[in-house]
Amino acid sequence: MLLNRTLIALVAVVAAGLLAFALVKGARLLTGFEPGRSGAIVATSEAALGGPFTLVDGDGKTVTNADFRGRFMLIYFGYGFCPDVCPTELQAMGQALDMLEPKKAKQITPVFITVDPARDTPASLKPFVRSFHPRLVGLSGTPEQTAAIAKAFRVYYRLGQPSKPGAGNYLVDHTSFFYLIGPDGGFRAVLRGGVGAEAIARALQQLVK
């Protein structure tokens, strides 16, 4: 009996270790960078992420990456119909900005880019993002534009299957990170999701000079 219990415990430990390895390996494959050991910062400017983009804002105006020059951008990729993760992370983003001293917070433009442009129209995104922070900018694009910017930032996303053909109630799998772009348009850092507003604020305090 004791031997059986020991064997079961050993199997459980090995299984947990394999699961942890799979999660880390999956993060590497999906995002292209090593997960950080602690804190909110996952990767810094050594990673080659980002680049030019053309999307549409909540007023239907075409915008490019050049329109944000001179300011930091804090970007989160998700979708408006997300039932849990996206609202939680957008709320944390807004709260983190409010925790910073006003002068530093004004240097940062928070941006939400949808990976579900079929449902997230410019008109629907504007009130959605403003419910999390008055300065949060929502951007959408064509499926091709969405795929291009996701590739540039190494963002994984996959549309789920609706409950029946033609239904619009599908979910979208996607990575959950924040991307900090500098005033010069260059990539600065990746911040992990799920760490809360205080950790994000501490990272921004460190990164935004």
KEKE-3310 file (N, C-alpha, C; in steps of 0.2 Angstrom, whole numbers, plus 5000, padded with zeros to 4 digits):
npx = (5004:5010:5020:5012:5006:5017:5022:5011:5012:5024:5022:5013:5020:5030:5021:5016:5027:5030:5019:5021:5032:5027:5019:5028:5035:5025:5022:5034:5034:5022:5025:5038:5048:5057:5049:5048:5056:5051:5040:5032:5038:5042:5050:5063:5070:5079:5072:5065:5052:5036:5032:5028:5011:4994:4978:4961:4953:4941:4933:4932:4943:4958:4973:4991:5006:5014:5007:5007:5020:5032:5026:5024:5017:5006:5001:4988:4982:4967:4949:4933:4922:4926:4924:4931:4946:4951:4943:4947:4961:4961:4955:4965:4975:4970:4969:4982:4988:4982:4988:5001:5011:5004:5011:5020:5010:5004:5012:5010:5001:4987:4982:4971:4970:4960:4958:4948:4941:4929:4918:4921:4919:4924:4915:4909:4919:4924:4915:4917:4931:4932:4925:4934:4945:4947:4956:4959:4963:4954:4958:4955:4955:4956:4954:4967:4975:4975:4981:4993:4999:4998:5007:5019:5020:5021:5009:4998:4983:4967:4952:4937:4925:4908:4893:4883:4882:4885:4882:4886:4893:4906:4921:4938:4954:4969:4985:4990:4997:5005:5012:5025:5029:5041:5043:5050:5045:5051:5052:5050:5047:5039:5025:5019:5003:4989:4995:4991:4986:4995:5008:5010:5010:5022:5031:5030:5034:5047:5051:5047:5054)
npy = (4994:5006:5007:5009:5021:5029:5027:5033:5046:5050:5048:5059:5070:5069:5071:5084:5091:5088:5095:5108:5110:5109:5120:5130:5128:5129:5143:5148:5144:5150:5163:5167:5171:5169:5165:5176:5176:5181:5194:5207:5210:5202:5201:5211:5225:5217:5207:5205:5213:5219:5233:5242:5247:5247:5252:5254:5266:5270:5280:5277:5281:5279:5274:5274:5266:5277:5288:5287:5291:5299:5296:5283:5267:5256:5241:5229:5214:5207:5203:5210:5202:5194:5184:5184:5185:5196:5208:5208:5210:5223:5231:5230:5236:5250:5253:5253:5263:5274:5273:5278:5293:5308:5315:5305:5295:5302:5301:5289:5279:5270:5255:5245:5231:5222:5205:5199:5205:5203:5204:5214:5229:5246:5255:5248:5245:5257:5262:5251:5250:5262:5260:5255:5263:5281:5285:5275:5267:5259:5248:5241:5230:5224:5206:5202:5213:5211:5199:5202:5211:5204:5194:5201:5205:5193:5187:5175:5168:5161:5158:5151:5138:5141:5138:5133:5133:5149:5155:5168:5166:5162:5158:5165:5159:5166:5174:5182:5196:5212:5224:5235:5250:5261:5279:5282:5272:5260:5243:5240:5232:5217:5213:5202:5195:5194:5198:5208:5226:5233:5227:5229:5243:5245:5240:5248:5260:5258:5256:5267:5282)
npz = (5000:5004:4995:4983:4985:4986:4973:4965:4970:4964:4951:4949:4952:4941:4930:4933:4931:4917:4912:4915:4908:4895:4894:4895:4884:4874:4875:4870:4857:4852:4854:4852:4860:4876:4891:4905:4921:4932:4939:4928:4916:4901:4890:4882:4873:4865:4858:4841:4837:4831:4820:4804:4802:4796:4801:4807:4816:4830:4825:4812:4804:4795:4802:4805:4811:4811:4816:4829:4833:4844:4856:4868:4865:4872:4869:4867:4862:4857:4858:4856:4860:4869:4884:4896:4899:4891:4895:4908:4907:4900:4909:4919:4912:4911:4924:4928:4921:4927:4940:4938:4939:4933:4922:4917:4913:4903:4893:4887:4876:4877:4868:4860:4850:4839:4836:4829:4817:4810:4818:4827:4823:4819:4824:4834:4842:4848:4859:4867:4871:4877:4889:4898:4899:4896:4887:4879:4864:4851:4838:4822:4808:4791:4788:4782:4785:4799:4801:4796:4806:4817:4814:4814:4827:4833:4838:4843:4836:4835:4827:4834:4832:4828:4837:4828:4810:4803:4814:4826:4838:4842:4850:4852:4852:4859:4862:4877:4880:4884:4874:4873:4864:4859:4858:4846:4838:4839:4846:4863:4875:4881:4891:4903:4903:4915:4927:4935:4939:4947:4945:4931:4931:4939:4930:4919:4925:4926:4913:4905:4901)
capx = (5000:5014:5023:5008:5005:5024:5022:5006:5015:5030:5019:5010:5026:5032:5015:5016:5033:5029:5014:5024:5037:5023:5016:5033:5037:5020:5023:5040:5032:5017:5027:5044:5053:5057:5045:5052:5056:5047:5038:5028:5042:5044:5056:5064:5072:5082:5067:5063:5044:5033:5034:5023:5004:4989:4972:4956:4951:4934:4930:4933:4949:4964:4979:4997:5011:5018:5002:5009:5026:5032:5023:5024:5011:5005:4996:4985:4978:4961:4943:4927:4917:4930:4920:4934:4952:4952:4940:4951:4967:4960:4954:4971:4979:4968:4971:4990:4990:4980:4993:5007:5011:5000:5016:5022:5005:5002:5017:5008:4994:4985:4979:4968:4969:4956:4960:4942:4938:4923:4913:4923:4919:4926:4909:4907:4925:4925:4912:4919:4937:4932:4923:4940:4949:4945:4961:4961:4961:4953:4959:4953:4957:4954:4958:4974:4979:4975:4986:5000:5001:4999:5013:5024:5021:5021:5003:4994:4976:4963:4945:4934:4919:4902:4888:4880:4885:4883:4881:4892:4895:4912:4927:4944:4960:4974:4990:4988:5003:5005:5018:5027:5032:5044:5041:5053:5042:5054:5049:5054:5046:5033:5023:5015:4996:4988:4999:4987:4988:5001:5014:5010:5012:5029:5035:5030:5038:5054:5053:5045:5059)
capy = (5000:5012:5007:5011:5028:5032:5027:5038:5053:5051:5050:5065:5075:5069:5073:5091:5094:5088:5100:5114:5111:5110:5126:5135:5126:5132:5150:5149:5142:5154:5170:5167:5173:5166:5168:5179:5172:5184:5201:5208:5210:5195:5202:5218:5227:5212:5204:5209:5213:5225:5236:5246:5244:5251:5249:5259:5268:5270:5285:5275:5284:5275:5276:5270:5267:5284:5292:5287:5293:5304:5293:5276:5263:5250:5237:5223:5210:5203:5204:5213:5197:5189:5184:5185:5187:5203:5213:5208:5213:5230:5234:5231:5241:5256:5255:5254:5270:5279:5273:5282:5300:5310:5317:5299:5292:5305:5299:5282:5279:5263:5253:5238:5229:5216:5199:5197:5210:5202:5206:5220:5235:5252:5258:5244:5245:5263:5262:5245:5251:5268:5258:5253:5269:5286:5286:5268:5267:5253:5248:5235:5230:5218:5200:5202:5217:5208:5193:5205:5214:5198:5191:5206:5205:5186:5185:5169:5169:5156:5158:5145:5136:5143:5132:5131:5137:5155:5159:5173:5165:5158:5161:5166:5158:5171:5175:5188:5200:5219:5226:5242:5252:5267:5285:5281:5267:5254:5239:5241:5227:5213:5212:5196:5196:5190:5200:5214:5233:5235:5224:5233:5250:5245:5239:5255:5265:5256:5256:5273:5287)
capz = (5000:5005:4988:4978:4987:4983:4965:4963:4971:4959:4944:4949:4951:4934:4926:4934:4928:4910:4910:4916:4902:4889:4894:4893:4877:4870:4875:4866:4850:4850:4854:4849:4865:4882:4896:4910:4927:4937:4937:4922:4910:4898:4885:4881:4866:4861:4853:4835:4836:4829:4813:4801:4801:4794:4803:4807:4823:4831:4821:4805:4801:4794:4805:4804:4816:4811:4819:4836:4835:4849:4862:4869:4864:4876:4865:4869:4856:4859:4854:4860:4863:4874:4890:4903:4899:4888:4899:4914:4905:4898:4915:4922:4909:4913:4931:4929:4919:4932:4945:4936:4939:4927:4917:4914:4910:4897:4887:4885:4872:4877:4862:4859:4843:4838:4831:4827:4814:4807:4823:4830:4819:4822:4828:4840:4847:4852:4866:4871:4874:4882:4895:4902:4900:4892:4882:4876:4857:4848:4831:4818:4801:4787:4790:4780:4790:4806:4801:4796:4812:4822:4813:4816:4835:4835:4841:4841:4837:4831:4828:4836:4828:4831:4839:4822:4804:4802:4821:4828:4845:4842:4854:4849:4856:4857:4867:4881:4882:4882:4870:4873:4858:4861:4854:4840:4834:4840:4851:4870:4880:4882:4898:4903:4906:4922:4933:4938:4937:4950:4942:4925:4933:4941:4924:4915:4929:4925:4906:4902:4904)
cpx = (5004:5018:5019:5007:5012:5024:5017:5009:5020:5027:5016:5015:5028:5027:5015:5022:5033:5024:5017:5029:5033:5020:5022:5035:5032:5021:5029:5038:5027:5020:5034:5049:5052:5053:5050:5051:5051:5045:5034:5032:5044:5050:5057:5067:5076:5078:5065:5055:5042:5035:5028:5016:4999:4982:4967:4954:4944:4930:4930:4939:4955:4970:4985:5001:5014:5013:5004:5016:5027:5029:5024:5017:5011:4999:4994:4981:4973:4955:4937:4922:4920:4926:4924:4941:4953:4949:4945:4958:4967:4959:4961:4976:4977:4970:4978:4991:4988:4984:4999:5006:5008:5005:5018:5016:5003:5007:5015:5001:4992:4981:4977:4967:4966:4959:4954:4938:4931:4917:4915:4924:4922:4921:4908:4913:4926:4922:4915:4926:4937:4929:4928:4945:4948:4950:4963:4958:4960:4954:4957:4955:4954:4957:4965:4978:4980:4980:4993:5003:5002:5005:5019:5025:5021:5015:5000:4987:4972:4956:4942:4928:4913:4898:4885:4882:4881:4881:4887:4894:4901:4917:4933:4950:4965:4979:4988:4994:5002:5012:5019:5031:5035:5042:5044:5050:5045:5051:5054:5053:5039:5032:5018:5008:4995:4991:4996:4990:4994:5007:5015:5013:5019:5033:5035:5034:5045:5056:5052:5049:5057)
cpy = (5006:5013:5010:5019:5032:5033:5032:5045:5055:5052:5056:5071:5075:5072:5081:5094:5094:5093:5107:5115:5112:5117:5131:5134:5129:5139:5152:5149:5148:5162:5172:5170:5169:5169:5171:5175:5175:5191:5201:5208:5203:5196:5209:5219:5222:5208:5208:5208:5219:5227:5240:5243:5249:5248:5255:5260:5268:5275:5283:5278:5280:5278:5271:5270:5274:5289:5292:5289:5299:5302:5286:5273:5257:5246:5231:5220:5206:5204:5206:5208:5192:5189:5185:5188:5195:5208:5214:5212:5221:5234:5236:5236:5249:5258:5256:5261:5275:5278:5277:5289:5303:5312:5310:5295:5295:5303:5292:5282:5271:5261:5246:5236:5222:5211:5196:5202:5209:5204:5213:5226:5241:5255:5254:5244:5251:5263:5256:5247:5257:5266:5256:5259:5275:5287:5280:5269:5260:5253:5241:5236:5225:5212:5200:5207:5215:5203:5196:5208:5209:5195:5195:5206:5198:5184:5179:5170:5164:5157:5151:5143:5138:5137:5129:5135:5143:5159:5163:5172:5161:5162:5161:5164:5163:5172:5181:5191:5207:5220:5233:5244:5259:5273:5285:5276:5260:5250:5240:5235:5223:5212:5207:5199:5192:5192:5205:5221:5235:5233:5228:5240:5250:5244:5245:5260:5264:5258:5263:5279:5294)
cpz = (5000:4998:4983:4979:4984:4976:4962:4964:4966:4953:4944:4948:4944:4930:4927:4930:4920:4908:4910:4910:4896:4888:4892:4886:4872:4870:4870:4858:4848:4850:4852:4854:4872:4887:4902:4916:4932:4935:4930:4916:4907:4894:4884:4874:4862:4856:4847:4834:4834:4822:4810:4801:4799:4796:4803:4814:4824:4828:4813:4801:4801:4798:4804:4810:4817:4815:4827:4838:4840:4856:4862:4868:4868:4872:4868:4863:4859:4855:4859:4863:4867:4881:4896:4902:4896:4892:4906:4913:4903:4904:4919:4919:4911:4920:4932:4926:4924:4939:4944:4938:4933:4921:4913:4910:4903:4891:4884:4882:4873:4871:4862:4852:4842:4834:4828:4823:4811:4812:4826:4825:4822:4826:4834:4845:4851:4859:4870:4875:4879:4888:4900:4903:4895:4886:4878:4869:4854:4841:4828:4811:4797:4789:4788:4784:4797:4806:4800:4802:4817:4821:4815:4823:4837:4840:4839:4842:4833:4832:4829:4831:4832:4833:4833:4816:4804:4809:4823:4835:4846:4847:4850:4854:4854:4863:4871:4884:4881:4879:4870:4868:4860:4856:4847:4835:4835:4846:4857:4874:4879:4889:4898:4905:4912:4928:4937:4937:4941:4947:4935:4926:4935:4935:4920:4918:4927:4918:4903:4905:4902)
residu = (MET:LEU:LEU:ASN:ARG:THR:LEU:ILE:ALA:LEU:VAL:ALA:VAL:VAL:ALA:ALA:GLY:LEU:LEU:ALA:PHE:ALA:LEU:VAL:LYS:GLY:ALA:ARG:LEU:LEU:THR:GLY:PHE:GLU:PRO:GLY:ARG:SER:GLY:ALA:ILE:VAL:ALA:THR:SER:GLU:ALA:ALA:LEU:GLY:GLY:PRO:PHE:THR:LEU:VAL:ASP:GLY:ASP:GLY:LYS:THR:VAL:THR:ASN:ALA:ASP:PHE:ARG:GLY:ARG:PHE:MET:LEU:ILE:TYR:PHE:GLY:TYR:GLY:PHE:CYS:PRO:ASP:VAL:CYS:PRO:THR:GLU:LEU:GLN:ALA:MET:GLY:GLN:ALA:LEU:ASP:MET:LEU:GLU:PRO:LYS:LYS:ALA:LYS:GLN:ILE:THR:PRO:VAL:PHE:ILE:THR:VAL:ASP:PRO:ALA:ARG:ASP:THR:PRO:ALA:SER:LEU:LYS:PRO:PHE:VAL:ARG:SER:PHE:HIS:PRO:ARG:LEU:VAL:GLY:LEU:SER:GLY:THR:PRO:GLU:GLN:THR:ALA:ALA:ILE:ALA:LYS:ALA:PHE:ARG:VAL:TYR:TYR:ARG:LEU:GLY:GLN:PRO:SER:LYS:PRO:GLY:ALA:GLY:ASN:TYR:LEU:VAL:ASP:HIS:THR:SER:PHE:PHE:TYR:LEU:ILE:GLY:PRO:ASP:GLY:GLY:PHE:ARG:ALA:VAL:LEU:ARG:GLY:GLY:VAL:GLY:ALA:GLU:ALA:ILE:ALA:ARG:ALA:LEU:GLN:GLN:LEU:VAL:LYS)
# end
